[in-house]
């Protein structure tokens, strides 16, 4: 079992394999967690994600634990900008 993970702006992609049989790929919002039912053999992560590759994980639980960690939340936190009125 193995899961490759990419984080690209507001999306998180994962591609999984189980022994010899590919599970396919899944895409979720960056604030969400993966479930087995999210994976489809018909989804393919886009090739442009090579720069946003995070790593290889041994289980889906490890992937979700990583996504819940405070460090990753801080690193990929969206920078919000507020406009003040000058009236």
Helices and strands as residue ranges (DSSP letters): E 2-8, E 11-18, E 21-29, G 36-38, G 47-52, E 53-57, H 60-68, H 70-75
